[in-house]
Amino acid sequence: MKKKAIILLSGGLDSITVLALAKGQGYRCYALSFDYGQRHNSELVAAHNIAETYNVVEHKVIDMGLGSIGGS
């Protein structure tokens, strides 16, 4: 049975590198991203595309509910 890893996937270079390393070491990877009300959805789109490309077991997006405060 393969070991499991939860990867915090932002869509940036650091998180994709961690995902690639974990996959390369044989881990079953699960991805977790956060929707914190960012102005542009490009980070979440990138995270989704990366999760599909690397065939993660499951990719969850947690809505932080911060959109009403402001965006980044």
A tleap script that builds the chain and sets N, CA, C and O, in Angstrom:
source leaprc.protein.ff14SB
mol = sequence {
  NMET LYS LYS LYS ALA ILE ILE LEU LEU SER
  GLY GLY LEU ASP SER ILE THR VAL LEU ALA
  LEU ALA LYS GLY GLN GLY TYR ARG CYS TYR
  ALA LEU SER PHE ASP TYR GLY GLN ARG HIE
  ASN SER GLU LEU VAL ALA ALA HIE ASN ILE
  ALA GLU THR TYR ASN VAL VAL GLU HIE LYS
  VAL ILE ASP MET GLY LEU GLY SER ILE GLY
  GLY CSER
}
set mol.1.N position { 0.832 -1.174 0.000 }
set mol.1.CA position { 0.000 0.000 0.000 }
set mol.1.C position { 0.886 1.249 0.000 }
set mol.1.O position { 1.818 1.363 0.796 }
set mol.2.N position { 0.582 2.172 -0.896 }
set mol.2.CA position { 1.356 3.408 -0.993 }
set mol.2.C position { 1.064 4.329 0.180 }
set mol.2.O position { -0.042 4.352 0.720 }
set mol.3.N position { 2.083 5.086 0.559 }
set mol.3.CA position { 1.890 6.124 1.571 }
set mol.3.C position { 1.104 7.269 0.948 }
set mol.3.O position { 1.148 7.481 -0.264 }
set mol.4.N position { 0.386 8.002 1.789 }
set mol.4.CA position { -0.433 9.120 1.322 }
set mol.4.C position { 0.224 10.440 1.713 }
set mol.4.O position { 0.914 10.536 2.728 }
set mol.5.N position { -0.012 11.464 0.873 }
set mol.5.CA position { 0.480 12.812 1.168 }
set mol.5.C position { -0.613 13.817 0.850 }
set mol.5.O position { -1.288 13.716 -0.175 }
set mol.6.N position { -0.779 14.786 1.736 }
set mol.6.CA position { -1.670 15.912 1.467 }
set mol.6.C position { -0.785 17.083 1.070 }
set mol.6.O position { 0.091 17.502 1.826 }
set mol.7.N position { -1.025 17.601 -0.120 }
set mol.7.CA position { -0.232 18.701 -0.656 }
set mol.7.C position { -1.073 19.971 -0.615 }
set mol.7.O position { -2.175 19.999 -1.162 }
set mol.8.N position { -0.567 21.020 0.027 }
set mol.8.CA position { -1.228 22.327 -0.003 }
set mol.8.C position { -0.870 22.963 -1.339 }
set mol.8.O position { 0.259 23.406 -1.549 }
set mol.9.N position { -1.844 23.001 -2.233 }
set mol.9.CA position { -1.603 23.362 -3.630 }
set mol.9.C position { -2.139 24.757 -3.925 }
set mol.9.O position { -3.349 24.966 -4.010 }
set mol.10.N position { -1.215 25.711 -4.081 }
set mol.10.CA position { -1.607 27.096 -4.356 }
set mol.10.C position { -1.673 27.377 -5.853 }
set mol.10.O position { -2.332 28.323 -6.283 }
set mol.11.N position { -0.997 26.564 -6.636 }
set mol.11.CA position { -0.896 26.831 -8.064 }
set mol.11.C position { 0.437 27.454 -8.426 }
set mol.11.O position { 0.710 27.702 -9.600 }
set mol.12.N position { 1.272 27.710 -7.424 }
set mol.12.CA position { 2.582 28.313 -7.649 }
set mol.12.C position { 3.686 27.273 -7.777 }
set mol.12.O position { 3.452 26.070 -7.659 }
set mol.13.N position { 4.899 27.771 -8.022 }
set mol.13.CA position { 6.041 26.887 -8.253 }
set mol.13.C position { 6.398 26.036 -7.044 }
set mol.13.O position { 6.753 24.867 -7.196 }
set mol.14.N position { 6.310 26.600 -5.853 }
set mol.14.CA position { 6.684 25.830 -4.662 }
set mol.14.C position { 5.790 24.611 -4.473 }
set mol.14.O position { 6.277 23.506 -4.231 }
set mol.15.N position { 4.488 24.817 -4.584 }
set mol.15.CA position { 3.578 23.697 -4.327 }
set mol.15.C position { 3.612 22.660 -5.446 }
set mol.15.O position { 3.459 21.468 -5.182 }
set mol.16.N position { 3.812 23.098 -6.699 }
set mol.16.CA position { 3.911 22.111 -7.782 }
set mol.16.C position { 5.195 21.294 -7.636 }
set mol.16.O position { 5.220 20.111 -7.978 }
set mol.17.N position { 6.262 21.921 -7.129 }
set mol.17.CA position { 7.516 21.201 -6.904 }
set mol.17.C position { 7.329 20.137 -5.830 }
set mol.17.O position { 7.789 19.006 -5.988 }
set mol.18.N position { 6.659 20.492 -4.744 }
set mol.18.CA position { 6.396 19.525 -3.671 }
set mol.18.C position { 5.540 18.378 -4.194 }
set mol.18.O position { 5.799 17.217 -3.878 }
set mol.19.N position { 4.521 18.696 -4.995 }
set mol.19.CA position { 3.663 17.658 -5.568 }
set mol.19.C position { 4.466 16.728 -6.467 }
set mol.19.O position { 4.332 15.508 -6.378 }
set mol.20.N position { 5.298 17.298 -7.330 }
set mol.20.CA position { 6.110 16.477 -8.236 }
set mol.20.C position { 7.071 15.579 -7.460 }
set mol.20.O position { 7.261 14.417 -7.818 }
set mol.21.N position { 7.673 16.109 -6.405 }
set mol.21.CA position { 8.584 15.299 -5.587 }
set mol.21.C position { 7.842 14.159 -4.896 }
set mol.21.O position { 8.319 13.024 -4.878 }
set mol.22.N position { 6.686 14.457 -4.334 }
set mol.22.CA position { 5.903 13.418 -3.653 }
set mol.22.C position { 5.466 12.334 -4.633 }
set mol.22.O position { 5.568 11.144 -4.334 }
set mol.23.N position { 4.976 12.746 -5.808 }
set mol.23.CA position { 4.568 11.755 -6.816 }
set mol.23.C position { 5.767 10.914 -7.242 }
set mol.23.O position { 5.656 9.699 -7.410 }
set mol.24.N position { 6.915 11.569 -7.416 }
set mol.24.CA position { 8.128 10.862 -7.817 }
set mol.24.C position { 8.600 9.853 -6.790 }
set mol.24.O position { 9.271 8.879 -7.133 }
set mol.25.N position { 8.253 10.079 -5.532 }
set mol.25.CA position { 8.628 9.157 -4.462 }
set mol.25.C position { 7.545 8.114 -4.198 }
set mol.25.O position { 7.637 7.336 -3.248 }
set mol.26.N position { 6.514 8.107 -5.055 }
set mol.26.CA position { 5.511 7.058 -4.980 }
set mol.26.C position { 4.336 7.311 -4.052 }
set mol.26.O position { 3.574 6.387 -3.769 }
set mol.27.N position { 4.169 8.528 -3.574 }
set mol.27.CA position { 3.043 8.830 -2.696 }
set mol.27.C position { 1.741 8.933 -3.482 }
set mol.27.O position { 1.729 9.364 -4.635 }
set mol.28.N position { 0.637 8.525 -2.834 }
set mol.28.CA position { -0.715 8.813 -3.343 }
set mol.28.C position { -1.031 10.215 -2.849 }
set mol.28.O position { -1.143 10.444 -1.645 }
set mol.29.N position { -1.175 11.149 -3.776 }
set mol.29.CA position { -1.291 12.559 -3.400 }
set mol.29.C position { -2.726 13.062 -3.433 }
set mol.29.O position { -3.492 12.788 -4.357 }
set mol.30.N position { -3.053 13.800 -2.399 }
set mol.30.CA position { -4.318 14.511 -2.274 }
set mol.30.C position { -3.963 15.991 -2.216 }
set mol.30.O position { -3.018 16.376 -1.528 }
set mol.31.N position { -4.716 16.824 -2.933 }
set mol.31.CA position { -4.405 18.253 -2.982 }
set mol.31.C position { -5.467 19.058 -2.240 }
set mol.31.O position { -6.655 18.740 -2.283 }
set mol.32.N position { -5.012 20.102 -1.563 }
set mol.32.CA position { -5.888 20.986 -0.815 }
set mol.32.C position { -5.538 22.424 -1.178 }
set mol.32.O position { -4.392 22.850 -1.036 }
set mol.33.N position { -6.541 23.169 -1.650 }
set mol.33.CA position { -6.362 24.578 -2.008 }
set mol.33.C position { -7.352 25.419 -1.217 }
set mol.33.O position { -8.353 24.911 -0.711 }
set mol.34.N position { -7.061 26.707 -1.119 }
set mol.34.CA position { -7.908 27.618 -0.351 }
set mol.34.C position { -8.386 28.766 -1.220 }
set mol.34.O position { -7.596 29.417 -1.904 }
set mol.35.N position { -9.699 29.008 -1.186 }
set mol.35.CA position { -10.292 30.165 -1.853 }
set mol.35.C position { -10.502 31.217 -0.774 }
set mol.35.O position { -11.423 31.125 0.038 }
set mol.36.N position { -9.625 32.222 -0.784 }
set mol.36.CA position { -9.692 33.262 0.240 }
set mol.36.C position { -10.229 34.575 -0.315 }
set mol.36.O position { -10.022 35.638 0.271 }
set mol.37.N position { -10.927 34.493 -1.460 }
set mol.37.CA position { -11.526 35.678 -2.050 }
set mol.37.C position { -10.563 36.478 -2.900 }
set mol.37.O position { -10.734 37.684 -3.076 }
set mol.38.N position { -9.538 35.801 -3.435 }
set mol.38.CA position { -8.577 36.493 -4.274 }
set mol.38.C position { -9.283 37.137 -5.473 }
set mol.38.O position { -10.256 36.594 -5.996 }
set mol.39.N position { -8.780 38.299 -5.898 }
set mol.39.CA position { -9.423 39.056 -6.981 }
set mol.39.C position { -9.458 38.275 -8.280 }
set mol.39.O position { -10.445 38.311 -9.015 }
set mol.40.N position { -8.383 37.576 -8.554 }
set mol.40.CA position { -8.301 36.815 -9.798 }
set mol.40.C position { -8.325 35.330 -9.465 }
set mol.40.O position { -7.641 34.869 -8.552 }
set mol.41.N position { -9.105 34.614 -10.206 }
set mol.41.CA position { -9.288 33.187 -9.969 }
set mol.41.C position { -8.144 32.361 -10.553 }
set mol.41.O position { -8.187 31.132 -10.502 }
set mol.42.N position { -7.122 33.014 -11.106 }
set mol.42.CA position { -6.065 32.297 -11.819 }
set mol.42.C position { -5.311 31.314 -10.928 }
set mol.42.O position { -4.871 30.270 -11.409 }
set mol.43.N position { -5.153 31.623 -9.642 }
set mol.43.CA position { -4.452 30.701 -8.743 }
set mol.43.C position { -5.216 29.386 -8.610 }
set mol.43.O position { -4.622 28.309 -8.668 }
set mol.44.N position { -6.527 29.477 -8.431 }
set mol.44.CA position { -7.331 28.260 -8.277 }
set mol.44.C position { -7.433 27.494 -9.585 }
set mol.44.O position { -7.463 26.263 -9.580 }
set mol.45.N position { -7.488 28.204 -10.706 }
set mol.45.CA position { -7.501 27.540 -12.016 }
set mol.45.C position { -6.189 26.795 -12.215 }
set mol.45.O position { -6.186 25.650 -12.666 }
set mol.46.N position { -5.071 27.438 -11.881 }
set mol.46.CA position { -3.764 26.786 -12.006 }
set mol.46.C position { -3.684 25.561 -11.103 }
set mol.46.O position { -3.198 24.513 -11.528 }
set mol.47.N position { -4.153 25.680 -9.867 }
set mol.47.CA position { -4.132 24.545 -8.940 }
set mol.47.C position { -4.962 23.389 -9.481 }
set mol.47.O position { -4.548 22.233 -9.401 }
set mol.48.N position { -6.132 23.698 -10.031 }
set mol.48.CA position { -6.990 22.666 -10.621 }
set mol.48.C position { -6.267 21.963 -11.771 }
set mol.48.O position { -6.259 20.734 -11.843 }
set mol.49.N position { -5.665 22.738 -12.665 }
set mol.49.CA position { -4.967 22.160 -13.820 }
set mol.49.C position { -3.776 21.312 -13.390 }
set mol.49.O position { -3.527 20.251 -13.962 }
set mol.50.N position { -3.046 21.776 -12.391 }
set mol.50.CA position { -1.902 21.016 -11.880 }
set mol.50.C position { -2.378 19.704 -11.262 }
set mol.50.O position { -1.774 18.656 -11.488 }
set mol.51.N position { -3.453 19.759 -10.485 }
set mol.51.CA position { -3.996 18.545 -9.861 }
set mol.51.C position { -4.399 17.524 -10.919 }
set mol.51.O position { -4.163 16.328 -10.752 }
set mol.52.N position { -5.004 17.992 -12.002 }
set mol.52.CA position { -5.381 17.080 -13.088 }
set mol.52.C position { -4.152 16.520 -13.785 }
set mol.52.O position { -4.080 15.321 -14.056 }
set mol.53.N position { -3.185 17.382 -14.076 }
set mol.53.CA position { -1.971 16.953 -14.775 }
set mol.53.C position { -1.227 15.885 -13.987 }
set mol.53.O position { -0.729 14.916 -14.561 }
set mol.54.N position { -1.152 16.061 -12.679 }
set mol.54.CA position { -0.421 15.121 -11.832 }
set mol.54.C position { -1.301 13.997 -11.300 }
set mol.54.O position { -0.863 13.187 -10.483 }
set mol.55.N position { -2.547 13.955 -11.769 }
set mol.55.CA position { -3.451 12.851 -11.449 }
set mol.55.C position { -3.543 12.602 -9.940 }
set mol.55.O position { -3.381 11.475 -9.474 }
set mol.56.N position { -3.808 13.684 -9.183 }
set mol.56.CA position { -3.974 13.507 -7.740 }
set mol.56.C position { -5.249 12.710 -7.475 }
set mol.56.O position { -6.175 12.715 -8.287 }
set mol.57.N position { -5.288 12.037 -6.350 }
set mol.57.CA position { -6.438 11.213 -6.000 }
set mol.57.C position { -7.684 12.087 -5.854 }
set mol.57.O position { -8.756 11.741 -6.349 }
set mol.58.N position { -7.530 13.225 -5.166 }
set mol.58.CA position { -8.651 14.131 -4.950 }
set mol.58.C position { -8.104 15.533 -4.720 }
set mol.58.O position { -7.063 15.707 -4.086 }
set mol.59.N position { -8.813 16.532 -5.240 }
set mol.59.CA position { -8.439 17.936 -5.040 }
set mol.59.C position { -9.621 18.663 -4.421 }
set mol.59.O position { -10.679 18.777 -5.040 }
set mol.60.N position { -9.443 19.152 -3.209 }
set mol.60.CA position { -10.492 19.893 -2.500 }
set mol.60.C position { -10.113 21.368 -2.451 }
set mol.60.O position { -8.950 21.721 -2.255 }
set mol.61.N position { -11.123 22.225 -2.632 }
set mol.61.CA position { -10.943 23.662 -2.476 }
set mol.61.C position { -11.795 24.096 -1.288 }
set mol.61.O position { -13.010 23.898 -1.276 }
set mol.62.N position { -11.153 24.683 -0.303 }
set mol.62.CA position { -11.828 25.146 0.902 }
set mol.62.C position { -12.133 26.636 0.742 }
set mol.62.O position { -11.225 27.441 0.535 }
set mol.63.N position { -13.416 27.000 0.840 }
set mol.63.CA position { -13.820 28.405 0.764 }
set mol.63.C position { -13.640 29.026 2.142 }
set mol.63.O position { -14.303 28.633 3.102 }
set mol.64.N position { -12.742 29.994 2.232 }
set mol.64.CA position { -12.432 30.637 3.506 }
set mol.64.C position { -13.436 31.727 3.869 }
set mol.64.O position { -13.432 32.216 4.999 }
set mol.65.N position { -14.299 32.116 2.925 }
set mol.65.CA position { -15.315 33.113 3.218 }
set mol.65.C position { -14.760 34.500 3.492 }
set mol.65.O position { -15.378 35.284 4.211 }
set mol.66.N position { -13.607 34.809 2.931 }
set mol.66.CA position { -12.986 36.107 3.177 }
set mol.66.C position { -13.273 37.116 2.073 }
set mol.66.O position { -12.789 38.246 2.137 }
set mol.67.N position { -14.048 36.735 1.065 }
set mol.67.CA position { -14.332 37.608 -0.060 }
set mol.67.C position { -15.017 38.899 0.334 }
set mol.67.O position { -14.827 39.922 -0.323 }
set mol.68.N position { -15.806 38.874 1.388 }
set mol.68.CA position { -16.520 40.080 1.810 }
set mol.68.C position { -15.601 41.092 2.498 }
set mol.68.O position { -15.949 42.266 2.620 }
set mol.69.N position { -14.438 40.641 2.943 }
set mol.69.CA position { -13.486 41.527 3.613 }
set mol.69.C position { -12.698 42.334 2.585 }
set mol.69.O position { -12.386 43.503 2.811 }
set mol.70.N position { -12.383 41.712 1.473 }
set mol.70.CA position { -11.566 42.341 0.439 }
set mol.70.C position { -10.869 41.264 -0.341 }
set mol.70.O position { -11.024 40.084 -0.029 }
set mol.71.N position { -10.129 41.618 -1.317 }
set mol.71.CA position { -9.420 40.639 -2.128 }
set mol.71.C position { -7.942 40.933 -2.145 }
set mol.71.O position { -7.480 41.943 -1.616 }
set mol.72.N position { -7.214 40.034 -2.761 }
set mol.72.CA position { -5.778 40.248 -2.891 }
set mol.72.C position { -5.393 40.140 -4.335 }
set mol.72.O position { -4.219 40.288 -4.674 }
savepdb mol mol.pdb
quit
